[in-house]
Amino acid sequence: MKFRGKIVDVACLTHFSRVVTTISKLSKMCVLRLTPDNLFFVLSGKVANGGVSMWCELSQANFFDEYQMEGVSSEANEICLEVTPENLSRALKTVQNAKTVKVKLTRKHCPCLTIAAELPTLSSTSRVVTHDVPVDVIPRRLWHEFKEPSMPDFDVSIYLPPLKTMKNVVDRMKNLSNFLVMEANWSGEMNLKIETDLVAVTTHFKDLGNPQWGDDASQDGGGRRSREAEAMAQARVDIRRLQQFLIGQQVNPSKAMCNIVHQGLVHLILLHEDVSLQYFIPAVA
């Protein structure tokens, strides 16, 4: 197994750092999956994670000026590493002004992602700062746990309101309840609701628009045609999980969408040119 990459463009480095920081807010540990064309940050929906799962996909060509990798074998040409994204984020933040940044899979006292940055200096001598981020290599027999999740057979799909507005609403609601009901319909309406013995609060969003999914997806054939346009699909979720997603967001997406499986799941999607982030929050009874 070999991996090495090089980032020269400052904008690419900043963007990559923001993506990793976003991931670090969503999960303490995750899997970094490296393939010849893409990098994936994956969190599988285990009970230890509160049932949430995540899938973030990056095209390596949009970030790295040089990218070389050799997987476990020719037929299984990928590498899976368990990494603490917070450690990776800290290392990248300290090298934001670097002329070049090299990332390499190395073996020191343990397997590491070694980040070596050439920093600008006033003299002719170069200054290199190195960070070793410990990782665990995931054996091939466990790779099946970290494949792309299938698109849920949702009841409603809707564009999200501005994420900053949504975050402010959720922050206030969190002071009143541990759980929040998200509901939406095919008329572009979305509500965020909390109910306790003492108080009931609802925030309404209108004219958000609904994504048009292709005919090959089960969504358009299943969810939309079998539901009235005004009928609400809803899911009750742990408000901390939703807040976590909104606090950590640094991708600045061009599109932000939400798919709801009625009383089953909230599926959040952020799209930004070369990055896609999916976050799955299971409903609670």
MIFI-279908 format. One record per residue (C-alpha): x, y, z negated; residue in one letter. Coordinates in Angstrom, 3 decimals. Each point is the difference from the previous one (the first is absolute). Layout:
<sites>
+----------+----------+----------+------+
!        X !        Y !        Z ! resn !
+----------+----------+----------+------+
!        X !        Y !        Z !    a !
...
+----------+----------+----------+------+
</sites>
This chain:
<sites>
+----------+----------+----------+------+
!        X !        Y !        Z ! resn !
+----------+----------+----------+------+
!    0.000 !    0.000 !    0.000 !    m !
!    1.266 !    3.425 !    0.970 !    k !
!   -1.525 !    3.449 !    0.013 !    f !
!    1.440 !    3.432 !    0.613 !    r !
!   -1.582 !    3.264 !    1.068 !    g !
!    1.123 !    3.571 !    0.504 !    k !
!   -2.037 !    3.212 !   -0.241 !    i !
!    1.494 !    3.205 !    1.401 !    v !
!   -3.003 !    2.262 !    0.553 !    d !
!   -0.873 !    1.981 !   -3.156 !    v !
!   -3.712 !    0.084 !    0.842 !    a !
!   -0.037 !   -3.799 !    0.335 !    c !
!    1.786 !   -0.366 !   -3.336 !    l !
!   -2.482 !    2.331 !   -1.724 !    t !
!   -2.964 !   -1.814 !    1.519 !    h !
!    1.364 !   -3.419 !   -0.974 !    f !
!    0.656 !    1.255 !   -3.542 !    s !
!   -3.600 !    1.254 !   -0.264 !    r !
!   -1.382 !   -3.337 !    1.109 !    v !
!    2.107 !   -1.854 !   -2.585 !    v !
!   -1.066 !    2.483 !   -2.704 !    t !
!   -3.650 !   -0.620 !    0.913 !    t !
!    0.572 !   -3.754 !   -0.340 !    i !
!    1.723 !    0.503 !   -3.369 !    s !
!   -3.137 !    1.723 !   -1.364 !    k !
!   -2.152 !   -2.961 !    1.054 !    l !
!    2.086 !   -2.873 !   -1.316 !    s !
!    2.844 !   -0.715 !   -2.421 !    k !
!    1.161 !   -2.932 !    2.113 !    m !
!   -0.666 !   -0.811 !    3.638 !    c !
!    1.390 !   -2.018 !    2.877 !    v !
!    2.034 !    1.597 !    2.763 !    l !
!   -0.368 !   -2.085 !    3.136 !    r !
!    2.518 !    0.677 !    2.773 !    l !
!   -0.568 !   -1.093 !    3.601 !    t !
!    1.818 !    1.039 !    3.209 !    p !
!   -2.594 !    2.701 !    0.771 !    d !
!   -1.650 !    0.935 !   -3.287 !    n !
!    0.347 !    0.475 !   -3.725 !    l !
!   -2.886 !   -0.966 !   -2.268 !    f !
!   -0.638 !    0.803 !   -3.651 !    f !
!   -2.384 !   -2.622 !   -1.375 !    v !
!   -1.868 !   -0.495 !   -3.274 !    l !
!   -2.048 !   -3.180 !   -0.183 !    s !
!   -3.325 !    0.091 !   -1.837 !    g !
!    0.955 !   -1.915 !   -3.116 !    k !
!   -1.803 !    0.299 !   -3.309 !    v !
!    3.165 !    1.520 !   -1.507 !    a !
!   -0.405 !    2.922 !    2.415 !    n !
!   -3.602 !    0.496 !   -1.059 !    g !
!   -0.998 !   -1.773 !    3.181 !    g !
!    1.093 !    2.911 !    2.211 !    v !
!    2.025 !   -0.663 !    3.108 !    s !
!    1.916 !    2.202 !    2.417 !    m !
!    1.408 !   -0.199 !    3.495 !    w !
!    2.218 !    2.786 !    1.357 !    c !
!    1.454 !   -0.312 !    3.495 !    e !
!    2.811 !    2.114 !    1.455 !    l !
!    1.532 !   -0.196 !    3.460 !    s !
!    3.773 !   -0.147 !   -0.548 !    q !
!    0.745 !    1.840 !    3.265 !    a !
!   -1.730 !    3.136 !   -1.314 !    n !
!    2.245 !    0.208 !   -3.064 !    f !
!    3.340 !   -1.685 !    0.725 !    f !
!    2.603 !    1.073 !    2.558 !    d !
!    1.653 !   -3.390 !   -0.390 !    e !
!   -1.755 !   -3.158 !   -1.217 !    y !
!    1.404 !   -3.518 !   -0.006 !    q !
!   -1.367 !   -3.045 !   -1.749 !    m !
!    0.352 !   -3.762 !    0.089 !    e !
!   -2.684 !   -1.958 !   -1.769 !    g !
!    0.071 !   -3.337 !   -1.762 !    v !
!    0.115 !   -1.804 !    3.355 !    s !
!   -0.625 !    0.671 !    3.687 !    s !
!   -3.592 !   -1.237 !   -0.202 !    e !
!   -0.650 !    1.778 !   -3.328 !    a !
!    1.738 !    3.254 !    0.830 !    n !
!   -0.969 !    2.046 !   -3.032 !    e !
!    1.125 !    0.768 !   -3.544 !    i !
!   -2.236 !    0.338 !   -3.069 !    c !
!    1.324 !    1.837 !   -3.044 !    l !
!   -1.662 !    0.794 !   -3.312 !    e !
!    0.914 !    3.559 !   -0.896 !    v !
!   -0.859 !    2.649 !   -2.596 !    t !
!   -1.128 !    2.894 !    2.213 !    p !
!    0.649 !    2.552 !   -2.751 !    e !
!    3.724 !   -0.873 !    0.079 !    n !
!    0.061 !    0.288 !    3.789 !    l !
!   -1.858 !    3.316 !   -0.168 !    s !
!    2.447 !    1.463 !   -2.537 !    r !
!    2.983 !   -1.021 !    2.121 !    a !
!   -1.478 !    1.605 !    3.126 !    l !
!   -0.911 !    3.237 !   -1.812 !    k !
!    3.637 !    0.552 !   -1.013 !    t !
!    1.218 !   -0.182 !    3.608 !    v !
!   -2.539 !    2.292 !    1.687 !    q !
!    2.677 !    2.345 !    1.371 !    n !
!    2.305 !   -2.726 !    1.283 !    a !
!    1.528 !    0.111 !    3.485 !    k !
!   -0.581 !   -3.737 !    0.368 !    t !
!   -1.549 !   -2.697 !   -2.182 !    v !
!    0.826 !   -3.675 !    0.409 !    k !
!   -2.136 !   -2.744 !   -1.519 !    v !
!    1.459 !   -3.487 !   -0.218 !    k !
!   -0.897 !   -3.318 !   -1.612 !    l !
!    3.006 !   -0.937 !   -2.149 !    t !
!    0.921 !   -2.428 !   -2.734 !    r !
!    1.627 !    1.587 !   -3.044 !    k !
!   -0.778 !   -1.425 !   -3.457 !    h !
!   -3.354 !   -0.852 !    1.642 !    c !
!   -1.610 !    0.645 !    3.391 !    p !
!   -0.300 !    3.759 !    0.560 !    c !
!   -1.171 !    2.548 !    2.486 !    l !
!    3.040 !    2.261 !    0.088 !    t !
!   -0.674 !    3.596 !    1.033 !    i !
!    3.139 !    1.870 !    1.043 !    a !
!   -0.394 !    3.689 !    0.814 !    a !
!    2.564 !    2.305 !    1.553 !    e !
!   -0.590 !    3.389 !   -1.589 !    l !
!    1.026 !    3.346 !    1.528 !    p !
!    3.104 !    1.632 !   -1.495 !    t !
!    1.844 !    3.274 !    0.437 !    l !
!    3.315 !   -1.773 !    0.592 !    s !
!    0.967 !   -2.386 !    2.784 !    s !
!   -0.186 !   -3.034 !   -2.280 !    t !
!   -3.273 !   -1.866 !   -0.094 !    s !
!   -1.864 !   -0.795 !   -3.191 !    r !
!   -1.907 !   -3.287 !   -0.182 !    v !
!   -2.542 !   -0.815 !   -2.696 !    v !
!   -1.070 !   -3.623 !   -0.418 !    t !
!   -3.060 !   -1.434 !   -1.739 !    h !
!   -0.544 !   -3.723 !   -0.560 !    d !
!   -3.681 !   -0.879 !   -0.341 !    v !
!   -0.397 !   -3.595 !   -1.323 !    p !
!   -2.384 !   -2.251 !    1.954 !    v !
!   -1.136 !   -3.615 !   -0.151 !    d !
!    0.016 !   -2.044 !    3.187 !    v !
!   -3.366 !   -1.739 !    0.419 !    i !
!    0.297 !   -3.602 !    1.223 !    p !
!   -1.701 !   -0.897 !    3.248 !    r !
!   -2.494 !   -2.335 !   -1.675 !    r !
!   -1.654 !    3.057 !   -1.617 !    l !
!   -0.185 !    2.179 !    3.119 !    w !
!   -3.620 !   -0.965 !    0.645 !    h !
!   -1.007 !    2.160 !   -2.982 !    e !
!    1.251 !    3.139 !    1.750 !    f !
!   -1.654 !   -0.140 !    3.413 !    k !
!   -2.190 !    2.811 !    1.310 !    e !
!   -3.426 !   -0.104 !   -1.678 !    p !
!   -2.957 !   -0.550 !    2.281 !    s !
!   -2.409 !    2.847 !    0.597 !    m !
!   -2.929 !   -0.442 !   -2.407 !    p !
!   -3.460 !   -0.488 !    1.462 !    d !
!   -1.160 !    3.341 !   -1.352 !    f !
!   -3.489 !    1.489 !   -0.186 !    d !
!    0.952 !    3.654 !    0.504 !    v !
!    3.041 !    1.835 !    1.364 !    s !
!    0.416 !    3.744 !   -0.567 !    i !
!    2.644 !    2.716 !    0.254 !    y !
!    1.146 !    1.274 !   -3.392 !    l !
!   -0.379 !    3.629 !   -1.111 !    p !
!    3.236 !    1.992 !   -0.530 !    p !
!    2.054 !   -2.151 !   -2.358 !    l !
!    0.943 !    2.929 !   -2.219 !    k !
!   -3.691 !    0.823 !   -0.542 !    t !
!   -0.755 !   -3.646 !   -0.686 !    m !
!    2.881 !   -0.206 !   -2.479 !    k !
!   -1.290 !    3.025 !   -1.945 !    n !
!   -3.448 !   -1.580 !   -0.259 !    v !
!    1.363 !   -3.385 !   -1.120 !    v !
!    2.348 !    1.625 !   -2.538 !    d !
!   -2.973 !    1.676 !   -1.690 !    r !
!   -2.143 !   -3.119 !    0.111 !    m !
!    2.746 !   -2.078 !   -1.591 !    k !
!   -0.403 !    2.030 !   -3.191 !    n !
!   -3.588 !   -1.228 !   -0.240 !    l !
!    0.110 !   -3.636 !    1.130 !    s !
!    2.318 !   -2.899 !    0.820 !    n !
!   -2.050 !   -1.040 !    3.012 !    f !
!   -1.227 !    1.777 !    3.101 !    l !
!   -2.522 !   -0.937 !    2.672 !    v !
!    0.975 !    0.822 !    3.591 !    m !
!   -2.868 !   -0.110 !    2.450 !    e !
!   -0.340 !    0.991 !    3.651 !    a !
!   -2.211 !   -0.461 !    3.045 !    n !
!    0.155 !    0.148 !    3.800 !    w !
!   -1.329 !    3.597 !   -0.041 !    s !
!    3.336 !    1.417 !   -1.186 !    g !
!   -1.070 !    0.346 !   -3.627 !    e !
!    2.077 !   -1.076 !   -2.976 !    m !
!   -0.645 !    0.212 !   -3.748 !    n !
!    2.294 !   -0.442 !   -2.985 !    l !
!   -1.993 !   -0.859 !   -3.131 !    k !
!    0.584 !   -0.749 !   -3.656 !    i !
!   -2.590 !   -1.035 !   -2.541 !    e !
!    0.388 !   -0.412 !   -3.736 !    t !
!   -2.430 !   -0.052 !   -2.925 !    d !
!    0.547 !    3.745 !   -0.404 !    l !
!    0.449 !    1.370 !    3.494 !    v !
!   -0.589 !   -0.646 !    3.708 !    a !
!    1.995 !    1.952 !    2.580 !    v !
!   -0.138 !   -0.239 !    3.797 !    t !
!    2.080 !    1.867 !    2.581 !    t !
!   -1.447 !    0.046 !    3.532 !    h !
!    1.955 !    0.307 !    3.252 !    f !
!   -1.782 !    0.482 !    3.333 !    k !
!    0.865 !    0.066 !    3.717 !    d !
!    3.173 !   -2.043 !   -0.485 !    l !
!   -0.469 !   -2.047 !    3.165 !    g !
!    0.278 !   -3.729 !    0.536 !    n !
!    2.839 !   -1.764 !    1.861 !    p !
!   -0.969 !   -1.892 !    3.139 !    q !
!    1.487 !   -3.486 !   -0.165 !    w !
!    0.502 !   -2.163 !    3.060 !    g !
!   -2.480 !   -2.662 !    1.055 !    d !
!    2.531 !   -2.718 !   -0.769 !    d !
!   -0.102 !    0.889 !   -3.706 !    a !
!   -2.671 !   -1.565 !   -2.134 !    s !
!   -0.789 !    3.358 !   -1.570 !    q !
!   -2.005 !    1.606 !    2.802 !    d !
!   -1.945 !   -3.137 !    0.728 !    g !
!   -0.541 !   -0.868 !   -3.660 !    g !
!   -0.122 !    2.999 !   -2.274 !    g !
!   -1.386 !    2.755 !    2.199 !    r !
!   -2.726 !   -1.774 !    1.901 !    r !
!   -1.379 !   -1.802 !   -3.024 !    s !
!   -0.272 !    3.171 !   -2.139 !    r !
!   -2.161 !    3.089 !    0.260 !    e !
!    2.079 !    3.132 !    0.632 !    a !
!   -1.026 !    1.504 !   -3.356 !    e !
!    0.363 !   -3.216 !   -2.021 !    a !
!    2.817 !    0.275 !   -2.519 !    m !
!    2.640 !   -2.676 !   -0.477 !    a !
!    1.668 !    0.302 !   -3.383 !    q !
!    2.747 !   -1.456 !   -2.147 !    a !
!    0.800 !    0.613 !   -3.668 !    r !
!    3.757 !    0.222 !   -0.517 !    v !
!    2.538 !    0.653 !   -2.731 !    d !
!    0.435 !    3.768 !    0.185 !    i !
!    3.719 !   -0.279 !   -0.883 !    r !
!    0.665 !   -1.975 !    3.180 !    r !
!   -1.614 !    2.649 !    2.166 !    l !
!    1.759 !    2.792 !   -1.877 !    q !
!    3.310 !   -1.810 !    0.431 !    q !
!   -0.530 !   -0.054 !    3.754 !    f !
!   -0.890 !    3.712 !    0.170 !    l !
!    2.805 !    1.189 !   -2.319 !    i !
!    2.741 !   -1.825 !    1.876 !    g !
!   -1.017 !    1.015 !    3.514 !    q !
!    2.864 !    1.793 !    1.768 !    q !
!   -0.517 !   -1.354 !    3.512 !    v !
!   -2.158 !    3.006 !    1.058 !    n !
!   -2.147 !   -2.146 !    2.284 !    p !
!   -1.559 !    1.129 !    3.256 !    s !
!   -2.890 !   -2.379 !   -0.763 !    k !
!   -1.294 !   -1.277 !   -3.337 !    a !
!   -2.768 !   -2.596 !   -0.010 !    m !
!   -1.934 !   -2.129 !   -2.448 !    c !
!   -1.721 !   -3.325 !    0.675 !    n !
!   -2.438 !   -1.297 !   -2.608 !    i !
!   -1.103 !   -3.589 !   -0.437 !    v !
!   -3.248 !    0.374 !   -1.954 !    h !
!    0.700 !   -0.885 !   -3.663 !    q !
!    3.201 !   -1.713 !    1.086 !    g !
!    2.910 !    2.190 !    1.088 !    l !
!    1.267 !    3.484 !    0.837 !    v !
!    2.526 !    0.000 !    2.859 !    h !
!    1.899 !    3.298 !    0.404 !    l !
!    2.026 !    0.727 !    3.149 !    i !
!    2.458 !    2.838 !    0.635 !    l !
!    1.397 !    0.492 !    3.511 !    l !
!    2.812 !    2.346 !    0.964 !    h !
!    1.677 !   -0.493 !    3.383 !    e !
!    2.628 !   -2.579 !   -0.918 !    d !
!   -1.368 !   -1.104 !   -3.401 !    v !
!   -3.136 !   -1.885 !   -1.005 !    s !
!   -0.901 !   -0.646 !   -3.626 !    l !
!   -2.841 !   -2.275 !   -1.104 !    q !
!   -1.084 !   -0.263 !   -3.618 !    y !
!   -2.594 !   -2.484 !   -1.255 !    f !
!   -1.858 !    0.553 !   -3.298 !    i !
!   -2.307 !   -2.842 !   -1.107 !    p !
!   -3.415 !    0.863 !   -1.421 !    a !
!   -0.742 !   -0.708 !   -3.642 !    v !
!   -3.334 !   -1.145 !   -1.420 !    a !
+----------+----------+----------+------+
</sites>
